[in-house]
Amino acid sequence: MDTDPDMLLHAASLRRRLLVWRGGAVAFFVLACIVAVLRAGGGGLAGHAPHLVHMKLEGIIPSDEHENVEALQKAADDASVRGLVLEVSSPGGAVTGGEVLHDAVATFARRKPVVVSMGAVAASAGYMVSVPAARIFANRSTLTGSIGVILESPDVSGLLDRVGVHVDQLVSGPMKGQPSMVQPLSPEGRAMLQGVIADLYGFFVNVVAQDRHMPVDRVKQLADGRPYTGQQAVALGLVDQIGSMADARKWLIGITHLPDDVQVSDIGPTATRINWRRWISGILSGVPGAEFLLKESTALDGAVAIWKL
């Protein structure tokens, strides 16, 4: 029986497409397994040889930092890990995220040395995370400091009045509805929220004073929210030394008495994310809409400690 050539071509095309999708699915599964292994191992496979670890904190610090905290805990418990290079490139973020990360770095620093290398910006909560380190390096042009807390709430009640929209807000107490987008902030609400900010600010100041071995009054003089360049921060005692990532790494190698070519393994979700994003983007590069899978979003809840230009 004769076979239609068009049908043969169509069948061959379907077979090729099926093979491509099967190959892509297998590759995706293999990469997912690799990512799982990397996450389970903290992002590196250094074995039992003495080595250092490197963690990069970049972008806005979210409220939930459990992945970085877990990576720090695992590295602190690993006897082969001798120290941490913490790279900070963040304008700050959620106060809670900064507090949790600060405490995790401080816990690590009580057991093994930590050195911080600041990037272009390491301010507010980004500075809070840095202060437990034994030594902080910054570039001359680094923007750091910005010690303070901010809480913002938009008020669209005036706009709603103009368009004739009224919102009834039922609350269990006068402070429950403060702040509100649909009602002006009352004097009592403003005083209440200012008290919250003052408490969080006091916590931030005390953290800096304790970790940088500075009097609280001195920190308060510097903590009016302004940023400082790296050069200014060194003179004020907020940063220890002008230097690069290589300088920070060299300093840590020196105090841990490790060889110059010691292995430095990346830990934390940022290191793992860099790997899988590169691998998966190569596989999905021809799939329409696949770039949506590679996008990241960050939500900030509550008060934030962030430097804003």
Order of alpha helices (4+ residues) and beta strands (2+ residues): alpha-beta-alpha-beta-beta-alpha-beta-alpha-beta-beta-alpha-alpha-alpha-beta-alpha-beta-alpha-beta-alpha-beta
